[in-house]
C-alpha cells in the first residue's frame, strides 16, 4: 500500500492503474490534498512511459479507466491529465453519405476518451461513427452504438467516455482507427473529427 503525505511531497508514484497494492487505486488518499500529482509508470512491450493524474478530494465521479480512478482506501478521485491524451484529427471536404476514410495504426492497447467534431457549410450536418479493428478491409468495431450527428459550426459537438457516450471505447494494439459516414444534410463544405485516446495497457 502507498501513502500520500502532502507535508513531504506533492508527487506520488504508482505502477499500473488498478488492482491495489502499488497501483494508483492502491494509494491511501486520506492524507492527500487537492492538486497532488500521481506519476503512474506503465511498461508496454518494453516501452516505459508515465501517465499523470491529479487528485480531486471532492470528486465522487464514477470510475472510468483510464480517465477517472477511484481509490480503494480514502475518498476523492484521481483524474487523468489531458496532457496524456493522444489525438488523431480527420478532415474531409465535401463529405458524402458513405465515406470510409482515414487510417492511423494504434501502437498499443488503450481507450478512446473523447471525440470532438465541427462542420463548415450552410445548415450542415454529417452522421458518422468511429471505427477500430485490426483488419482495415472489414467494417470494424463501432465506437458508438448508433451513428452520431455532427452539426455544430461554432464550438463543436463533444462526446466523452465519462458521459457514457461510447459503447466500444477500448482497442487492442495494432488496430486501425478510421471514420465512416452514413448521412449528410444541408451544404457541407468540410467536417473535422478529432479522436482523443490514451494508451494504458
N, C-alpha and C positions, 0 to 999 in steps of 0.2 A: 504494500500500500504506500502511495506517495502522499506527502503532506505539503500544503502551501503555508507559507509564513510571510506575510506582506512586510513584516518588520525587517526581514533579512534580504529578500529578493522580490523581483516582480516577474520573473520568468520561471516556469515550471516544466521540467522535462517529462516526456511520456513516449512510450513505444507502442504504436498502434492506437486505434480509436476506442474499441470496446473490448469487453472481456475481463474487466477488473485488473487487479494486480498493477503492473506497470503501465497499463493502457490509460488513455485520457480519462475514461469514466471511472478509473480507479483512484483518481486524485480526490482526497478528502477536502471538500471545498468549504468546510466550516470556518477556516481561518483565511479564506481568500477574500480579496477586495475587488470591487468593480474595476475593470480595466486590466487586471492581471493577465499575463500572457502565458499560454502553454505552447511549447515547441514540441510537436509530435513527429517523431522520426519514423519514416517508412523506408523499407528496403524491398524493391521490386526488381526481380531479375538482376540482382547485384547492383542496382542503381539506387543509391540512397538520396533521400530528399526530405524536407521538413514541411509540415503544414502548420500554419499559425492560427491559434484560437485566442479569442478574448473572452474573459469571464464576465457574465452579467448576473448579478446577485438576485435581481427581482424577476428574472425571466422564468416562466413556467411553460414555455413553448414545448409542444410535442417533439420528442426526439426524432430527428430526420438525418440519419447518417448520409453524407458527412458534414452537413451544414450545421445541424444542432445536435450536441451531445449532452445527455443528462448524466450527472454524476451518480454513482452507486451510493455514495455517502455524502450527505450535505444537500444543500439546495442550490438554486440557480441553474444556469446553463452555460456551456461553452459554445461560442458562436464562431464559425469559420471566417477568417478574414477574407474579404473579396480579392485581396492581392494574390490569393492562392488559386483563383479561378483561371482556367484556360478558356479560350473562346475561339469560335470559328464563325466568320461572317460570310453569308451567301448573298450576292446581289444579282438580280436578274432584271433586265429591261424588257418591257412589253411581254410579261408572262402570259401564257395561255392556260387552258383548263387542265392540261395533262403534262405538266413539266416534271422531269425526273433529272435533277441537276445537282452538281456539286459532289465532291468526294474528298474527305480527309480520312486518313487512317489513324485510328486511335491506338497509341503505342502500348498503353496499359489499361487494366480494368478500372472502372470508375463509375461516376454517376453524373447525369445531366441535372443541373440545379436551377437553370434559368433560361428562358427564351424571350427575346425582345424583337418585335417587328415594327417596321414603319413602311408606309407606301406613299408613292407620289402619283398624282393624276387628278382627275375630276370625279368626285364621289367614288373613289376606287375601293375595291376590296379583293382579297385573294384568300381562298380557303386552302389550307395546307396541312401537312403533317411532317414531322421529323422522323427519319428512318435510321436504323442502325442494324448492321448484320455483317457477318464475315464474308459472305458472297455478294458482291455488288450487283450481280445479274439477277438476284432474287428480289421479291417485293420488300423484304426486310421486316423488322420489328418496329411497330409504330410507337412513338413516344406518347401520343395522346390516344385515348380510347375512341375518339371521333375527331375528324378534322376541325381545326380552329380557324377563325376568321381574322385576318389582319386587315384592319380598316382605318387605323389611325394615321393621319398625315402630319401630326404635331408631335406629341410626346411619346408616341408608340404604344403598342399593346404589349403587355408583360404577363408571362406565366411562370410560376415558380414551384420548386419542389416543396417548399414549406407551406404553400397554399393547397397542397394535394392536387395540383393540376395535371400531374403526369401519371400514366398507367405503367409504363415500362421505362423508367429512367436509368436503370443500370445497364452497363455494357461490359463486354469482356475485351481482353487485349486483342489487337489486330482486327477489330471490326472497323467497318467504314461508317461514315456519318454523312447523310445526304437529305435532300428535300424533295417532297412530292406535292404537287398542287392538284386540286380537283375542281375548282370553280373560280371564276373571276366576275367582277361586276363594275359598271361604270367604265371610265377610261383609266387603265392602269399603265402608267409610264414606267414604273420601277417598284420593285419590292426588295427590301433588305431584311434579312433574318439573321440574328446573332444568337448562337447557341453557346451557353456557358456550361462548362463541365469541370469536374475535379477528378484527378487520378488519386486513388486512395488504397488500392489493393493490387 
